[in-house]
Amino acid sequence: SPTSTTTYSVTGTNSGGCTGTASVTVSVGSSLTVTATASPATICTGGSSTLTASGATSYQWNTGETTASITVSPTSTTTYSVTGTNSSGCSGTASVTVTVGSSLAVTATASPSSICAGGSSTLTATGATTYQWNTGESTASITVSPASTTTYSVTGTNSSGCSGAASVTVTVGNGLNVTATASPSTICSGSSSTITASGATNYSWSTGETTASITVSPTQQTTYTVTGNNGGSCSGSASVTISVNPTPTVTATASPATICPGASSTLTANGANIYQWNTQQTGQTITVSPSATTTYFVAGYNGFNCRGIGQVTVTVDASACSRTSSTAQQMQASGNGEQVHPDDPYAIAVYPNPSKGISYIKNAPKDGVVEVYNEIGQRIVEGTIQNDNGSSEIDLTQHIKGVYFVRISQSGKPVYQSRVVKIE
């Protein structure tokens, strides 16, 4: 049992006294160098690896197997050991680890995920090293143009042989669902409405505008159309109608239009259903007594609640009052002021006189100006002869009883003046 290589010698002698010598060497070697490898060293769950030992003559694995190569399928990372022995009884030990990984998390996306017929989408897979699509393509990204909604699948594999699968659906539609709304949908002429489209990325209106919202002011009922698209082949259209109601033309008159200080005038509005004056009064007719020349405004509303504005000016003229008083004094001084030829059937006349408020004019010149003054010289009636026969009417029913003075002039020159008495 030498500890190192040793040569032993022996001398032999026979019965005749003869001798002979021989020698033998016993070699002493070190422990064996045994190695073990795994192919592959990393597997996925459910996979297998081949373990191979070398450096000895016979082997003993910790799995109980005794061949140089064995196949293992661990469910988790495992270290295997092997002892190798040679013909001299020398032995050595080695170990090898097989790493077990989980399956790959492969993902697939579509951009865009919804297309119109004839459009295309790009499918992209991630999470692996190599890919295999069910279309037969093997790149990470592919382009598809399905005619109908289709689901695509891809299998990805990494360098360790681990694999995973994913799927993605591309939806094919007929077109975008574009909508259009108007606020308000009914307007008064001269007003505006805001129209807003939704359901797309880009818009084109029948007006030529390209924003999602536009402002319009139609003069009559009008239908507006918008076409929207998503930047690709998908598009859709929508329409919206704006109804237009008429705005009333409101007018206002003053009777009389010129007054003396302290006097009043009757304002009358026309052209609408409901009236609101800037004096805070309501109604078609109001009475005002301005101390200075004033312009009055009235808002009139029709049955559609559309509004029109009218205005009228009442002039306050103190000098006109002095002239009126002078005229009244002259008429008072001349008695009843009857014309020179009262018996002439073609002469101008005012009748009946006295009256209960309604008197008539005859034979006055057409377009002659009729003025009526009260006893203090205020002009309370002013009008024009419209009839070819020179007839007209004087209405004092809204005034108190008393004496009034009538004056008819033509081209600025008096042609008739008289007193009229209202008896009740």
C-alpha positions in Angstrom: 0.0 0.0 0.0 2.5 2.6 -1.1 1.5 6.3 -0.9 3.5 7.0 -4.0 4.7 4.9 -7.0 7.2 2.3 -5.6 9.3 -0.5 -7.1 9.6 -3.7 -5.0 12.4 -6.4 -5.5 12.6 -10.0 -4.4 15.5 -12.6 -4.3 14.7 -16.2 -4.6 16.9 -19.2 -3.6 16.4 -22.9 -4.4 17.5 -26.1 -2.6 20.7 -26.2 -4.6 21.7 -22.8 -3.2 21.1 -21.0 -6.5 19.6 -17.5 -6.3 17.7 -15.1 -8.6 16.3 -11.6 -8.3 13.1 -9.9 -9.8 11.3 -6.5 -9.3 7.9 -5.0 -9.8 6.6 -1.4 -9.7 3.2 -0.3 -8.1 2.0 3.1 -9.5 0.0 5.3 -7.2 -2.3 7.9 -9.0 -4.2 10.9 -7.7 -8.2 11.2 -7.5 -10.0 11.3 -10.9 -11.2 14.6 -12.5 -14.8 14.0 -13.3 -16.9 16.7 -15.1 -20.7 17.1 -15.7 -22.5 19.3 -18.2 -26.2 20.1 -18.9 -27.7 20.8 -22.4 -29.5 23.1 -22.1 -28.6 24.4 -18.7 -31.8 26.5 -18.6 -35.2 25.1 -19.5 -38.8 26.2 -19.2 -41.4 24.5 -17.1 -42.2 21.1 -18.7 -38.9 21.1 -20.6 -36.0 18.6 -20.3 -32.1 18.7 -20.3 -29.5 16.1 -21.0 -26.7 15.7 -18.3 -23.4 14.2 -19.5 -20.5 13.1 -17.2 -16.9 12.5 -18.4 -13.4 11.6 -17.0 -14.1 8.2 -15.6 -15.0 4.7 -16.6 -18.2 4.2 -14.7 -20.6 6.7 -13.2 -23.2 6.9 -10.4 -25.7 9.8 -10.5 -27.6 11.0 -7.5 -30.8 10.1 -9.5 -29.7 6.4 -9.2 -28.8 6.2 -12.9 -25.4 4.8 -13.9 -24.9 5.9 -17.6 -22.6 8.6 -18.6 -25.6 10.6 -20.0 -29.0 11.0 -18.5 -32.2 13.1 -19.2 -33.9 15.1 -16.5 -37.1 17.2 -16.4 -37.0 19.1 -13.1 -40.0 21.3 -12.1 -37.7 23.8 -10.4 -34.1 24.7 -10.5 -32.1 21.5 -9.4 -28.4 20.6 -8.9 -27.4 17.1 -9.9 -24.2 15.2 -8.8 -22.3 12.3 -10.3 -19.3 10.1 -9.0 -17.0 8.6 -11.6 -14.6 5.6 -11.1 -11.9 4.2 -13.3 -10.5 0.7 -13.6 -7.9 1.4 -10.9 -10.6 2.2 -8.4 -9.9 5.8 -8.5 -13.0 8.1 -8.3 -14.0 11.7 -8.6 -17.2 13.8 -8.1 -18.9 16.6 -10.2 -22.1 18.5 -10.1 -24.3 20.4 -12.6 -27.3 22.7 -12.1 -30.4 22.9 -14.4 -32.3 26.2 -14.1 -36.0 26.1 -14.6 -37.7 29.3 -15.8 -41.5 30.1 -16.2 -43.2 30.3 -19.6 -42.6 33.6 -21.6 -45.1 36.5 -21.2 -45.7 37.4 -24.8 -48.0 40.3 -25.7 -49.5 41.4 -29.0 -51.0 44.8 -29.9 -52.7 46.3 -33.0 -52.4 49.9 -34.2 -55.1 50.9 -34.9 -57.3 48.2 -33.4 -60.3 49.3 -35.5 -60.1 50.0 -39.2 -62.5 50.5 -42.1 -62.9 48.1 -44.9 -59.8 48.4 -47.1 -57.7 49.8 -44.3 -54.7 48.2 -42.6 -53.3 47.7 -39.1 -49.8 47.0 -37.7 -49.5 44.1 -35.3 -46.6 44.0 -32.9 -45.4 41.2 -30.6 -43.1 41.7 -27.6 -41.5 39.6 -24.8 -39.5 37.0 -26.8 -36.6 36.6 -29.1 -38.2 35.0 -32.1 -41.9 35.0 -33.2 -44.2 32.9 -35.3 -47.6 34.4 -36.4 -50.5 32.3 -37.6 -50.2 34.2 -40.9 -46.9 32.4 -41.5 -44.8 35.6 -40.9 -42.0 35.5 -38.4 -41.1 39.1 -37.7 -42.0 41.0 -34.5 -44.2 43.4 -36.4 -46.5 42.6 -39.4 -49.1 44.5 -41.3 -52.6 43.0 -42.0 -55.6 44.2 -44.0 -58.5 41.9 -43.0 -61.8 42.2 -44.9 -63.7 41.4 -41.7 -63.0 41.4 -38.0 -60.2 38.9 -37.4 -58.2 37.6 -34.4 -54.4 37.0 -35.0 -52.2 34.8 -32.8 -48.4 34.7 -32.3 -46.0 32.4 -30.5 -42.7 33.8 -29.1 -39.6 31.8 -28.1 -36.5 32.9 -26.3 -32.9 31.6 -26.5 -33.6 29.1 -23.7 -36.4 27.6 -25.6 -39.1 29.1 -23.4 -42.2 30.1 -25.3 -45.5 32.0 -24.8 -48.5 32.9 -26.9 -50.7 35.9 -27.4 -53.5 37.0 -29.6 -55.0 40.4 -30.8 -58.2 41.3 -32.6 -58.5 43.8 -35.5 -62.1 45.1 -35.8 -63.3 46.0 -39.3 -66.2 48.5 -39.4 -68.2 50.2 -42.3 -67.4 53.8 -41.2 -67.2 56.3 -38.4 -70.2 57.2 -36.3 -70.1 61.0 -36.8 -72.7 63.2 -35.1 -73.6 66.9 -35.3 -75.6 69.0 -32.8 -76.8 72.6 -32.9 -77.2 74.9 -29.9 -79.7 76.4 -30.4 -81.4 74.6 -33.3 -83.9 77.4 -33.8 -82.9 81.0 -33.9 -84.3 84.4 -34.8 -83.1 86.1 -38.0 -79.9 88.0 -37.2 -78.9 85.6 -34.4 -76.3 82.8 -34.5 -76.0 79.1 -33.5 -73.0 76.9 -32.6 -72.8 73.5 -34.4 -70.5 70.8 -32.9 -69.4 67.6 -34.6 -68.1 64.5 -32.7 -67.0 61.0 -33.5 -63.9 61.6 -35.6 -60.5 63.3 -35.6 -60.7 65.6 -38.5 -63.8 67.5 -39.9 -64.8 69.2 -43.0 -68.1 71.3 -43.1 -70.2 72.2 -46.0 -69.3 75.9 -45.2 -65.6 75.1 -45.9 -64.6 75.2 -42.2 -62.5 72.4 -40.6 -62.9 72.8 -36.9 -65.1 70.6 -34.7 -67.3 73.5 -33.8 -68.5 76.3 -36.0 -70.8 79.3 -35.6 -73.4 80.1 -38.3 -76.0 82.9 -38.8 -78.4 81.7 -41.5 -81.1 84.0 -42.8 -83.5 81.1 -43.6 -83.8 77.4 -42.6 -80.5 75.8 -43.6 -79.0 72.3 -43.3 -75.3 72.0 -42.6 -73.3 68.8 -43.4 -70.0 67.6 -41.9 -67.7 64.8 -42.9 -65.3 63.4 -40.4 -62.3 61.0 -40.7 -59.8 59.4 -38.3 -56.7 60.2 -40.3 -57.0 56.9 -42.1 -59.6 55.4 -44.5 -62.5 55.6 -42.1 -65.0 58.4 -42.5 -68.6 59.3 -41.7 -71.0 62.2 -42.3 -73.8 63.9 -40.3 -76.2 66.8 -41.0 -78.0 69.3 -38.7 -80.8 71.8 -39.6 -81.1 75.3 -38.2 -84.6 76.8 -38.3 -84.9 80.6 -38.6 -87.9 82.5 -37.2 -88.5 86.1 -38.4 -87.5 89.0 -36.3 -90.3 91.7 -36.1 -89.8 95.1 -37.6 -90.9 97.4 -34.8 -91.8 101.0 -35.4 -92.8 103.7 -33.0 -94.6 107.0 -33.5 -95.3 110.0 -31.2 -98.5 112.1 -31.3 -97.8 114.9 -31.1 -94.1 114.6 -32.0 -93.4 118.1 -30.8 -94.8 119.3 -27.4 -94.5 122.3 -25.1 -92.7 121.9 -21.7 -95.1 120.3 -19.3 -97.2 118.7 -22.1 -97.5 115.0 -22.9 -97.3 112.9 -26.0 -98.7 109.5 -26.8 -96.2 106.9 -28.1 -97.5 104.0 -30.2 -95.5 100.9 -31.2 -96.4 98.6 -34.1 -95.1 95.4 -35.7 -95.0 93.0 -32.7 -97.2 91.2 -30.2 -95.7 92.3 -26.9 -93.9 95.5 -26.1 -91.4 96.7 -23.5 -90.4 100.4 -23.4 -87.2 101.7 -22.0 -89.4 103.6 -19.5 -90.1 100.2 -18.0 -93.7 100.5 -19.2 -95.4 97.8 -21.2 -98.1 97.9 -23.8 -98.5 99.1 -27.3 -99.3 102.7 -26.3 -97.8 104.7 -23.5 -98.0 108.4 -22.5 -94.8 110.4 -21.8 -94.1 113.9 -20.5 -90.4 114.6 -21.1 -88.9 117.9 -19.8 -86.5 117.9 -22.8 -86.3 116.4 -26.2 -86.0 112.6 -25.6 -85.7 109.5 -27.8 -87.7 106.5 -26.6 -86.9 102.9 -27.4 -89.3 100.0 -27.5 -88.5 96.2 -27.8 -91.2 94.2 -29.5 -91.6 90.5 -29.4 -93.5 88.3 -31.8 -95.1 84.9 -31.4 -91.6 83.2 -31.8 -90.2 85.4 -29.0 -88.0 87.1 -31.5 -87.2 90.7 -30.7 -87.1 93.9 -32.8 -86.2 97.4 -31.6 -88.1 100.6 -32.6 -87.4 104.2 -31.5 -89.1 107.6 -31.6 -88.1 111.1 -30.6 -90.4 113.5 -28.8 -89.2 117.1 -29.3 -89.8 119.6 -26.5 -89.9 123.1 -28.1 -90.8 126.1 -26.0 -90.6 128.5 -29.0 -93.3 126.5 -30.7 -95.5 126.9 -27.7 -95.2 130.7 -27.9 -96.1 130.6 -31.5 -99.1 128.4 -30.7 -100.3 130.7 -28.0 -100.0 133.6 -30.4 -102.1 131.6 -33.0 -104.7 130.8 -30.4 -104.8 134.4 -29.3 -105.3 135.6 -32.9 -108.1 133.0 -33.4 -109.7 134.1 -30.2 -109.5 137.7 -31.2 -111.2 137.0 -34.5 -114.2 135.5 -33.0 -115.2 132.0 -34.2 -112.7 132.3 -37.0 -115.2 131.1 -39.7 -114.0 131.5 -43.3 -115.0 134.5 -45.4 -117.7 132.8 -47.4 -119.6 130.5 -45.0 -122.4 130.0 -47.5 -120.2 128.7 -50.3 -120.9 124.9 -50.7 -117.3 124.5 -51.9 -115.9 126.3 -48.9 -113.9 124.6 -46.2 -116.0 123.7 -43.2 -115.8 121.7 -39.9 -119.0 120.1 -38.7 -120.9 119.4 -36.4 -119.9 122.2 -34.1 -120.4 121.8 -31.2 -119.8 118.0 -31.2 -119.4 115.1 -28.7 -115.8 114.6 -29.8 -116.0 113.7 -33.5 -116.1 116.5 -36.1 -115.6 116.3 -39.9 -113.7 118.4 -42.4 -114.9 119.0 -45.9 -113.5 120.7 -49.0 -110.0 121.0 -47.5 -107.1 120.9 -50.0 -105.5 117.5 -50.4 -102.2 117.3 -48.4 -103.4 120.2 -46.3 -102.1 120.1 -42.7 -104.7 120.0 -39.9 -103.7 121.2 -36.4 -105.9 121.4 -33.3 -104.9 123.4 -30.3 -106.4 123.5 -26.8 -107.2 126.7 -24.9 -103.7 127.2 -23.6 -102.2 126.9 -27.0 -100.9 123.3 -26.9 -101.2 121.4 -30.2 -103.0 118.2 -29.4 -103.8 116.9 -32.9 -101.8 117.0 -36.1 -102.5 115.3 -39.4 -102.7 115.6 -43.2 -105.7 115.6 -45.5 -105.4 112.3 -47.5 -108.7 112.2 -49.5 -109.0 113.7 -52.9 -112.4 115.3 -51.9 -110.7 117.1 -49.0 -112.6 115.2 -46.3 -111.1 114.2 -43.0 -112.0 113.6 -39.3 -111.1 115.3 -36.1 -111.2 113.0 -33.0 -111.4 114.8 -29.7 -113.0 111.9 -27.8 -109.9 111.4 -25.6 -109.8 115.1 -24.6 -111.9 117.0 -22.1 -114.9 119.1 -23.1 -114.2 122.7 -23.9 -113.1 125.0 -26.8 -110.5 123.9 -29.3 -109.0 125.8 -32.2 -108.7 124.2 -35.7 -106.2 125.4 -38.2 -105.7 124.1 -41.8 -102.7 125.2 -43.8 -101.3 124.5 -47.2 -97.7 124.9 -48.2 -97.1 126.6 -44.8 -99.9 129.2 -45.3 -103.2 129.1 -43.3 -106.3 128.5 -45.5 -108.8 127.9 -42.7 -109.1 128.4 -38.9 -112.1 128.0 -36.6 -113.2 127.2 -33.1 -114.6 123.7 -32.3 -116.6 123.1 -29.1 -116.7 119.7 -27.4 -119.8 119.6 -25.2 -119.2 116.3 -23.3 
